[in-house]
Amino acid sequence: EVQLVESGGGLVQPGGSLRLSCAASGFTFSTYWMHWVRQAPGKGLVWVSRIDGAGRITNYADSVKGRFTISRDNAKNTLFLQMNSLRADDTAVYYCARSPAGRGGPGFDSWGQGTLVTVSS
Amino acid sequence: QSALTQPASVSGSPGQSITISCIGTSSDIGASNYVSWYQQHPGKAPKLIIYDVSDRPSGVSDRFSGSKSGNTASLTISGLQAEDEADYHCSSWTSLNILGLFGGGTRLTVL
């Protein structure tokens, strides 16, 4: 069974940093593109970033480019999101999600349960 | 990048059919066959119900169907049931397939 479990969320002050993790199991992690998607309270989903299976190709939404860094450790089946210079509008539940096999695009067929990040003083 | 446009809410009675639209541009929905739809119940993670415009993952009811015309994608739910009450989100990609887009989400109420 495919499982994605996020962790690392919490309360952080504006300008601070946080590192999210997503532990994957039940599939060959290194062969899948992975994504981070966030959802502010009461709002819609917003795509944040993606990374290819080897960890060589990354893409970011304009709103996080230069502040967030996506990475992965295939030996530990774990996806990361390093978030720096956090702002109040980064407050959201952050989900990790998996692309379909062989593709880097949408049709996210597995999602984690999400981890809440709150940016506030 | 701009989000895709969905109606904030739709409603229908049990047994009826409803359609949710998702409006994009010629740079995303109009240029891509990678439109997907997600169902999200309150406090839960999204669940994939339609991918590649009109395909259903295994286990998803055939009451859910997707289509696309030009820059607009649509999700139709037939034979509405109480458990269909949820938020529905559409997704696509930019024409260069390097940036993801979501709609703002549509709240479905089953009357």
Interface residues (C-beta under 8 A of the other chain):
Chain A: H35 V37 K43 G44 L45 V46 W47 R50 N59 A61 D62 Y95 A97 P100 R103 G104 G105 P106 G107 F108 D109 W111 G112 Q113 G114
Chain B: Q1 A3 Q6 Y34 V35 S36 Y38 Q40 A45 P46 K47 L48 Y51 D52 P57 H89 S91 S92 W93 N97 I98 L99 G100 L101 F102 G103 G104 G105
